[in-house]
Amino acid sequence: MGELSPVHWLMFLALVIIISVVNVVGYISRFGCFVQTEITFPQGTSIRIVMTNKGATFAATGVATYVTAQGMGIVFITVEADDQEILEKWLADDEPSR
């Protein structure tokens, strides 16, 4: 693997920063999430997101679809099968009992 270009290096650093400052996922669904953070990326930016909850880790690639002063909405683009199972379990656990 070659060296990172200056642009890719800055994108890498920005990703490290955003991962460190995301405190709360304000909303999550099968299709994406909203992360509350003071540092955001421009709309259309590709993002790798990793979340840990209930002892399980979910990872996906996504795109920042909207940005607000409170954070940004991310649509999941690529979710591996194992990660999809984790997400489905989280969502099922949070559904109200019927």
N, C-alpha and C positions, 0 to 999 in steps of 0.2 A: 504494500500500500504506500502510495506517495505521500509527500508532505501536504498539509492543508494549505490552500490558498488563503490570503488575508481575509477574503470575504467568508469562506467556510470557517476559518478560525473564529471570526467574530460571531458567526451564527452558533458555533459550538459553545462559546462563552455565554451567549445570550440564553441558550437552552439550559446550561448549568445554572445560571442565575434564576431563571423562571422556575426550574424544578425546586430550587432551594427556597423560594419565597411563596410558593403556592401553599396556602394554609388550609383552604376549604374548597371542596368541590360543592358548589351551591346547588347543582342539579345534575343528575346523570340519567341517561336513558340508554336504550339499545343502540341509539344512533349517534350519541355524542354527550357532551357535558358542558357545564359552565364552571370555570375556575375563577375564584375570587383572588385577585392579585393586583398589586400596584404596578407591576411591570408587565406590559403586554407586547404582543407582536402585531405588525400590520395585518389587516385583513388579507387572506390568501396565503399566509405563511404556513408552510408545512411544519408540523410539530410532532415530536415523539413524546407521548405522555405515559407516565408510569404512576399507578396509584396503589396504595396498600390499604387494606381494610379487612378486619376480622381475620388476620393472619394470612391472607392471600394477597398476591400481587397480580395486578392486571396491567397489561401494556398494549398500546396501540399506536398507530400513526394516524394523524389527523390533520385538519386544516382549520386555521382560525377563520371563522365565518363572520363573526361580529365582535366588535371591541367596544367596551364602555369604560367609564371611569372606575367601575368596580371590578372589572376583569374582562374575560373573553369567552365567547362560545366556541367550542371546538367540535367539529363533525368528525366522527371516526371514519377513516378511509380503509385501513387495513387492520383487521383483528384476527389473530390466529385462533384456531379452534379451541385450544386450552384456555385462552384468555376469554373467549366468548362464553365458555362454560362458567368461568368465575364471575363474569359480569351478570349472566343470567341468574346465578345463585344469589348475588347481592340484591338484584332487583326483586327476586321472589321473596327473599327474607324481609324486604321492606314493604311488601304489599300488605294492606290491611287484611285481617282474617275475615272470612265470610261466614 
